[in-house]
């Protein structure tokens, strides 16, 4: 093959109608288990409901998502700083924020089978499992409660945080003092949160332990509605920039009766999952509710001195809040593709691939020796070390020599690897290798000395 001459095999991406069965949750769950993205937690003991462990591929995907968010929302802006607050906080934080009294869902229980449900998520008036009658709804607080120290006493009760926002609010003065920021500006945080959900499901979509990417953006009162709309658009655009299909996203404004106790307005960015539309980002106009409440309760004034008016003001807050696990779910579902393509022998086969954005792909480049022949392995290992140490590829570079080259291509397709580099016996003569692109399956011959640069160009690094 001549250098720089792409060869592109004929292939056909299957539409929903052409698939023998529609894309459903089982396909995603199977792929995640088979390829090391996500495992059932405590599986050898039968598992624990709604808890999941991220495997070798999943942990890389999740890390890449968080890094992409941090680059766009913090490093890519001049009006943002970061914070990492503690999971455990003084109980008065949650009492003041309203979570102890108001962070509840309506709970009903079937009198026959004793299954419990969220009343506001039921389609009918009888149990969907057995048709039994429900109890009257009662408020169920979603916060996990534990104890600080050796005594299990009411005075020692603390809570696992249900959101990361409060850690930002109570640190406002610390951040203002140490950074001398002027509004409008934001504080970003990525961290774990916990909610004792009545109803979980949708794989990793709704769980009791999850990770959040949150921003509290502080603005002057009166500027809040403009910034609210800006953040709705920016939150949506972040997904589009990373390859999510525009037509699979929508913005849904909350009805007044849906609003949280602190919210003036809330809009959700929703994605069309196999089961229907689901929230992946919530943008809330929290006004000055939290800062005023904490100022009054703690006696510490959480205000900002406005140089223009020479007055202390309580900022309004716009909060874009995204779930990391829901982002993982979104990118996996959106990237999942089935198509018909020729195998190495020329036979038309169905291949499954994840068309992940290169910035998110768990493995960026995989080095594939054509075989384990002892004359080929040293050069393949040298190419692997050269690429890995070059700095041209930011992320995982993998060496894969197990099974046939065709099977390895399919395996790399399924984990979303954008580029494979094949080292063959011709490489021993011409000192060149073949780069294969995941989506197009195009192949191009490249001299080994040029390989790191060419890979970096294709990955956009």
C-alpha positions as CSV (number, residue, x, y, z in Angstrom):
1,X,0.0,0.0,0.0
2,X,1.3,3.4,-0.9
3,X,2.0,5.9,1.9
4,X,-0.8,8.3,2.7
5,X,-3.3,6.5,0.4
6,X,-6.5,5.8,2.3
7,X,-8.4,2.6,1.6
8,X,-12.0,2.7,2.7
9,X,-14.1,-0.5,2.8
10,X,-17.8,-0.4,1.9
11,X,-20.0,-0.5,4.9
12,X,-23.6,0.4,5.8
13,X,-24.8,1.8,9.1
14,X,-28.0,0.2,10.2
15,X,-31.0,2.4,11.0
16,X,-33.3,1.5,13.9
17,X,-35.7,-0.1,11.5
18,X,-33.0,-2.3,9.9
19,X,-31.8,-3.7,13.2
20,X,-33.1,-7.1,14.0
21,X,-34.1,-5.8,17.3
22,X,-34.2,-2.2,18.6
23,X,-31.5,-0.6,20.7
24,X,-32.5,-1.4,24.2
25,X,-30.9,-1.2,27.7
26,X,-29.9,-4.9,27.6
27,X,-27.5,-4.2,24.7
28,X,-25.8,-1.4,26.6
29,X,-25.6,-3.4,29.8
30,X,-24.2,-6.4,27.9
31,X,-21.5,-4.4,26.1
32,X,-20.5,-2.7,29.4
33,X,-20.0,-6.0,31.2
34,X,-18.4,-7.7,28.2
35,X,-15.9,-5.0,27.5
36,X,-15.1,-3.9,31.0
37,X,-17.0,-0.6,31.3
38,X,-19.3,-1.3,34.2
39,X,-19.9,-4.3,36.6
40,X,-22.5,-5.1,39.1
41,X,-21.2,-4.1,42.5
42,X,-20.6,-7.0,45.0
43,X,-21.5,-9.4,42.2
44,X,-20.0,-12.5,43.8
45,X,-22.4,-12.0,46.7
46,X,-25.4,-11.5,44.5
47,X,-24.9,-7.8,44.0
48,X,-26.4,-4.8,45.7
49,X,-29.3,-3.1,44.1
50,X,-28.5,0.1,42.1
51,X,-24.8,0.0,42.8
52,X,-22.2,-0.3,40.1
53,X,-18.5,-0.6,39.8
54,X,-16.6,1.0,36.9
55,X,-14.1,-1.4,35.2
56,X,-10.9,-0.6,33.3
57,X,-12.7,0.9,30.3
58,X,-15.4,2.6,32.3
59,X,-13.0,4.3,34.7
60,X,-11.1,5.8,31.8
61,X,-14.4,7.0,30.1
62,X,-15.6,8.5,33.3
63,X,-12.3,10.3,34.0
64,X,-12.2,11.6,30.4
65,X,-15.8,13.0,30.8
66,X,-14.9,14.8,34.0
67,X,-11.7,16.1,32.5
68,X,-13.5,17.4,29.4
69,X,-16.1,19.1,31.6
70,X,-13.3,20.7,33.7
71,X,-11.4,21.9,30.7
72,X,-14.5,23.5,29.2
73,X,-16.1,24.9,32.3
74,X,-13.1,25.9,34.4
75,X,-9.8,26.0,32.5
76,X,-11.5,27.3,29.3
77,X,-13.1,30.3,31.1
78,X,-11.7,33.3,33.0
79,X,-14.7,33.5,35.4
80,X,-14.5,30.2,37.1
81,X,-12.5,28.6,40.0
82,X,-12.7,25.1,41.5
83,X,-13.5,23.7,44.9
84,X,-13.5,20.2,46.5
85,X,-15.7,20.3,49.6
86,X,-16.2,17.5,52.2
87,X,-18.9,15.0,51.8
88,X,-19.8,15.2,55.5
89,X,-20.9,18.6,56.7
90,X,-22.4,20.2,59.9
91,X,-26.0,19.1,60.2
92,X,-27.1,22.7,60.4
93,X,-26.0,23.1,56.8
94,X,-28.8,20.8,55.7
95,X,-31.3,22.1,58.3
96,X,-30.7,25.7,56.9
97,X,-30.8,24.7,53.3
98,X,-34.2,23.1,53.8
99,X,-33.1,19.6,52.9
100,X,-34.0,18.0,56.3
101,X,-37.6,19.3,56.0
102,X,-38.1,19.5,52.2
103,X,-35.8,17.0,50.4
104,X,-38.5,14.4,50.2
105,X,-40.4,12.3,47.7
106,X,-44.0,11.0,48.1
107,X,-43.8,7.3,49.1
108,X,-46.6,4.7,48.8
109,X,-46.6,1.0,49.6
110,X,-48.6,-1.8,48.1
111,X,-50.7,-3.4,50.8
112,X,-50.5,-6.8,49.1
113,X,-46.9,-7.2,47.9
114,X,-45.4,-4.4,50.0
115,X,-43.4,-3.0,47.1
116,X,-42.7,0.7,47.5
117,X,-43.0,3.4,44.8
118,X,-42.8,7.1,44.3
119,X,-46.4,8.2,44.1
120,X,-45.7,10.9,41.5
121,X,-44.2,8.4,39.1
122,X,-47.1,6.0,39.0
123,X,-49.4,5.8,36.0
124,X,-52.3,4.2,37.7
125,X,-53.9,3.9,41.2
126,X,-53.1,0.2,41.7
127,X,-49.8,-1.6,42.1
128,X,-48.1,-2.3,38.7
129,X,-46.8,-5.6,40.1
130,X,-49.9,-7.2,41.6
131,X,-52.8,-4.8,41.2
132,X,-53.0,-4.3,44.9
133,X,-54.2,-1.2,46.8
134,X,-51.7,1.5,47.9
135,X,-51.3,3.1,51.3
136,X,-51.8,6.9,51.6
137,X,-48.7,8.8,50.4
138,X,-46.2,9.9,53.0
139,X,-43.1,12.1,52.8
140,X,-39.8,10.1,52.5
141,X,-36.5,12.0,53.2
142,X,-33.9,11.1,50.6
143,X,-30.8,11.8,52.7
144,X,-28.6,9.0,54.0
145,X,-28.1,9.4,57.8
146,X,-25.1,8.2,59.7
147,X,-23.2,9.0,63.0
148,X,-20.0,10.9,63.6
149,X,-17.8,9.2,66.2
150,X,-18.2,6.1,68.3
151,X,-21.7,6.9,69.7
152,X,-24.9,6.3,67.8
153,X,-26.7,9.2,69.4
154,X,-29.0,11.8,68.0
155,X,-26.5,14.5,68.8
156,X,-23.9,12.7,66.6
157,X,-26.1,12.4,63.5
158,X,-24.5,13.6,60.2
159,X,-25.7,13.2,56.6
160,X,-24.1,12.0,53.4
161,X,-24.5,15.1,51.2
162,X,-27.3,14.8,48.6
163,X,-25.7,17.6,46.5
164,X,-22.4,19.3,46.3
165,X,-23.8,22.9,46.1
166,X,-24.0,23.6,49.8
167,X,-20.2,23.1,50.2
168,X,-19.8,25.9,47.7
169,X,-22.2,28.3,49.4
170,X,-20.7,28.0,52.8
171,X,-17.2,28.6,51.4
172,X,-18.2,31.7,49.4
173,X,-16.3,34.1,51.7
174,X,-13.2,31.9,51.7
175,X,-13.1,31.8,47.9
176,X,-13.8,35.6,47.6
177,X,-11.0,36.4,50.1
178,X,-8.4,34.1,48.5
179,X,-9.1,34.8,44.8
180,X,-10.5,38.4,44.9
181,X,-13.0,37.5,42.3
182,X,-15.6,39.9,41.0
183,X,-19.1,38.9,40.0
184,X,-20.2,37.4,37.7
185,X,-18.1,34.4,38.5
186,X,-18.6,30.7,39.3
187,X,-17.3,28.0,41.6
188,X,-17.1,24.5,40.1
189,X,-17.0,21.2,41.8
190,X,-17.0,17.5,40.9
191,X,-17.8,15.0,43.7
192,X,-19.9,12.2,45.1
193,X,-23.5,12.7,46.3
194,X,-25.9,10.2,47.8
195,X,-29.7,10.0,47.7
196,X,-31.8,7.2,49.2
197,X,-34.0,7.0,46.1
198,X,-37.3,5.1,46.4
199,X,-37.2,3.9,42.9
200,X,-33.9,3.3,41.0
201,X,-33.3,2.0,37.5
202,X,-32.2,2.6,34.0
203,X,-28.9,0.9,34.7
204,X,-26.6,3.8,35.9
205,X,-29.2,6.4,35.2
206,X,-30.8,6.6,38.6
207,X,-28.8,5.3,41.5
208,X,-28.3,6.0,45.2
209,X,-24.6,6.8,44.9
210,X,-23.5,9.0,42.1
211,X,-21.1,11.7,41.0
212,X,-22.0,15.3,40.1
213,X,-20.4,18.1,38.1
214,X,-21.9,21.3,39.6
215,X,-21.4,25.0,39.2
216,X,-22.7,27.8,41.4
217,X,-22.5,30.9,39.3
218,X,-22.9,34.2,41.2
219,X,-24.4,37.2,39.5
220,X,-26.0,40.5,40.5
221,X,-29.7,40.4,41.2
222,X,-31.5,41.4,38.0
223,X,-28.9,39.7,35.8
224,X,-30.0,36.2,36.9
225,X,-32.5,35.5,34.2
226,X,-30.1,36.4,31.4
227,X,-27.4,34.2,32.9
228,X,-29.9,31.4,33.4
229,X,-30.6,31.3,29.7
230,X,-26.9,31.5,28.9
231,X,-26.2,28.5,31.0
232,X,-29.1,26.5,29.6
233,X,-27.5,26.9,26.1
234,X,-23.9,26.3,27.2
235,X,-24.8,23.1,29.1
236,X,-26.6,21.8,26.0
237,X,-23.8,22.8,23.7
238,X,-21.2,21.0,25.8
239,X,-22.8,17.7,24.9
240,X,-23.1,18.6,21.2
241,X,-19.4,19.6,21.1
242,X,-18.5,16.1,22.3
243,X,-20.5,14.4,19.6
244,X,-24.0,13.9,21.0
245,X,-26.6,14.1,18.3
246,X,-28.5,17.4,18.4
247,X,-31.9,15.8,17.6
248,X,-31.5,13.6,20.7
249,X,-31.4,16.6,23.1
250,X,-34.2,18.9,24.2
251,X,-34.7,21.6,26.8
252,X,-37.7,21.2,29.2
253,X,-38.7,24.0,31.5
254,X,-40.2,23.0,34.8
255,X,-43.8,23.8,35.6
256,X,-44.2,26.0,38.8
257,X,-45.5,23.0,40.7
258,X,-42.3,21.0,39.9
259,X,-39.9,23.6,41.2
260,X,-37.7,22.9,44.2
261,X,-38.1,25.0,47.4
262,X,-35.1,27.1,46.5
263,X,-35.8,27.6,42.7
264,X,-37.2,30.6,40.8
265,X,-36.9,28.7,37.5
266,X,-35.4,25.4,36.4
267,X,-34.9,23.8,33.0
268,X,-33.6,20.4,32.3
269,X,-31.4,19.2,29.4
270,X,-32.9,15.9,28.4
271,X,-31.7,13.0,26.2
272,X,-33.8,10.5,24.3
273,X,-32.8,7.2,26.0
274,X,-34.2,3.8,24.8
275,X,-36.9,4.1,27.5
276,X,-37.7,7.8,26.7
277,X,-36.6,11.3,27.6
278,X,-34.4,11.6,30.8
279,X,-32.7,14.5,32.5
280,X,-28.9,14.7,32.1
281,X,-28.4,18.4,33.3
282,X,-30.5,20.6,35.5
283,X,-30.1,24.4,35.4
284,X,-31.7,26.2,38.3
285,X,-32.1,29.8,39.3
286,X,-31.6,29.5,43.0
287,X,-31.9,33.3,43.5
288,X,-30.3,34.3,46.9
289,X,-32.2,31.6,48.8
290,X,-29.2,29.6,50.0
291,X,-26.8,32.6,50.8
292,X,-29.5,34.5,52.7
293,X,-30.5,31.4,54.7
294,X,-26.9,30.5,55.6
295,X,-26.1,34.1,56.5
296,X,-29.1,34.3,58.9
297,X,-28.5,30.9,60.4
298,X,-24.7,31.1,60.9
299,X,-24.4,34.8,61.6
300,X,-21.7,35.0,58.9
301,X,-22.6,37.5,56.2
302,X,-22.3,35.7,52.8
303,X,-22.3,38.8,50.7
304,X,-20.3,40.5,48.0
305,X,-19.0,44.1,48.1
306,X,-20.0,45.9,44.8
307,X,-17.4,48.5,44.0
308,X,-19.8,50.3,41.6
309,X,-22.5,50.9,44.2
310,X,-20.2,50.7,47.3
311,X,-22.7,48.4,48.9
312,X,-22.8,44.8,50.1
313,X,-25.1,42.7,48.0
314,X,-26.3,39.1,48.3
315,X,-25.6,37.6,44.9
316,X,-28.2,35.5,43.0
317,X,-27.0,32.1,41.9
318,X,-27.5,30.1,38.7
319,X,-26.7,26.5,39.1
320,X,-25.9,24.1,36.2
321,X,-25.8,20.6,37.7
322,X,-24.9,17.5,35.7
323,X,-24.6,13.9,36.7
324,X,-21.4,12.2,35.7
325,X,-23.0,8.8,35.6
326,X,-25.8,10.1,33.5
327,X,-23.2,11.6,31.2
328,X,-21.5,8.2,30.9
329,X,-24.9,6.7,30.0
330,X,-25.6,9.4,27.5
331,X,-22.3,9.1,25.6
332,X,-22.5,5.3,25.6
333,X,-26.1,5.2,24.2
334,X,-25.4,8.0,21.7
335,X,-22.2,6.4,20.5
336,X,-23.6,2.9,20.2
337,X,-23.7,1.9,16.5
338,X,-24.4,-1.2,14.5
339,X,-23.4,-1.5,10.9
340,X,-22.7,-4.1,8.2
341,X,-19.0,-4.2,7.2
342,X,-16.6,-6.6,5.5
343,X,-14.5,-8.8,7.6
344,X,-10.8,-9.5,6.9
345,X,-11.9,-12.4,4.6
346,X,-14.3,-10.2,2.7
347,X,-17.4,-11.6,4.3
348,X,-20.1,-9.1,5.2
349,X,-20.6,-9.1,9.0
350,X,-22.4,-7.0,11.5
351,X,-20.0,-4.9,13.7
352,X,-20.8,-3.0,16.8
353,X,-18.8,0.1,17.6
354,X,-18.9,3.1,19.9
355,X,-18.4,6.3,18.0
356,X,-17.1,8.1,21.0
357,X,-15.4,11.5,20.6
358,X,-11.6,11.0,20.7
359,X,-11.4,13.1,23.9
360,X,-13.7,10.6,25.6
361,X,-12.5,7.3,24.2
362,X,-11.1,5.1,27.0
363,X,-8.2,3.9,24.7
364,X,-6.9,6.5,22.2
365,X,-4.6,4.2,20.2
366,X,-4.1,0.5,20.1
367,X,-0.9,-1.0,18.7
368,X,-1.7,-4.4,17.0
369,X,1.1,-6.7,15.8
370,X,-0.2,-8.8,12.9
371,X,0.9,-11.9,14.9
372,X,3.1,-12.9,17.8
373,X,5.9,-14.0,15.5
374,X,9.2,-13.5,17.3
375,X,10.6,-11.4,14.4
376,X,7.6,-9.0,14.6
377,X,7.2,-8.5,18.3
378,X,10.3,-6.4,19.0
379,X,9.3,-3.8,16.4
380,X,5.7,-3.8,17.6
381,X,6.9,-3.2,21.1
382,X,9.2,-0.5,19.9
383,X,6.3,1.3,18.1
384,X,4.2,0.9,21.3
385,X,6.8,2.5,23.5
386,X,7.5,5.2,21.0
387,X,3.8,6.3,20.8
388,X,3.3,5.9,24.5
389,X,6.3,8.1,25.4
390,X,6.0,10.6,22.7
391,X,3.5,12.9,24.4
392,X,1.5,13.1,21.1
393,X,-1.3,11.0,22.5
394,X,-2.9,12.1,25.8
395,X,-4.5,9.1,27.3
396,X,-4.3,5.3,27.2
397,X,-2.2,3.6,24.5
398,X,-2.8,-0.1,24.4
399,X,-0.8,-3.1,23.1
400,X,-3.2,-5.8,21.9
401,X,-1.9,-9.1,20.5
402,X,-4.5,-11.6,21.5
403,X,-6.6,-13.4,18.8
404,X,-6.8,-12.7,15.1
405,X,-6.3,-9.2,13.7
406,X,-10.0,-9.1,12.7
407,X,-11.2,-10.0,16.2
408,X,-8.9,-7.4,17.6
409,X,-10.3,-4.7,15.3
410,X,-13.8,-5.6,16.4
411,X,-12.8,-5.6,20.1
412,X,-11.3,-2.1,19.7
413,X,-14.4,-0.9,17.8
414,X,-16.6,-2.0,20.7
415,X,-14.6,0.0,23.3
416,X,-14.5,3.0,21.0
417,X,-10.8,3.2,20.2
418,X,-10.5,5.8,17.5
419,X,-7.2,4.6,15.9
420,X,-5.5,1.2,15.6
421,X,-1.9,0.9,14.4
422,X,-1.1,-2.4,12.7
423,X,2.5,-3.6,12.6
424,X,2.9,-6.2,9.8
425,X,5.8,-8.1,8.2
426,X,6.1,-5.3,5.6
427,X,7.0,-3.0,8.5
428,X,10.3,-4.9,8.9
429,X,11.2,-3.9,5.3
430,X,9.7,-0.4,4.8
431,X,9.7,0.9,8.4
432,X,6.1,1.9,8.1
433,X,2.8,0.9,9.8
434,X,-0.9,1.1,9.0
435,X,-3.3,3.4,10.8
436,X,-6.9,2.2,10.8
437,X,-9.7,4.6,11.6
438,X,-12.6,3.3,13.7
439,X,-15.6,5.0,12.1
440,X,-14.6,4.9,8.4
441,X,-12.4,1.8,8.6
442,X,-10.0,3.7,6.3
443,X,-6.4,2.6,6.4
444,X,-3.3,4.6,5.6
445,X,0.4,3.6,5.5
446,X,2.6,5.9,7.6
447,X,6.4,5.9,8.2
448,X,7.1,5.0,11.8
449,X,9.1,8.2,12.5
450,X,6.0,10.2,11.5
451,X,3.6,8.1,13.5
452,X,3.3,10.1,16.7
453,X,2.7,13.3,14.8
454,X,0.1,11.7,12.5
455,X,-1.7,10.1,15.4
456,X,-1.8,13.5,17.3
457,X,-3.2,15.2,14.2
458,X,-6.0,12.6,13.8
459,X,-6.9,12.7,17.5
460,X,-6.9,16.5,17.6
461,X,-4.3,16.6,20.4
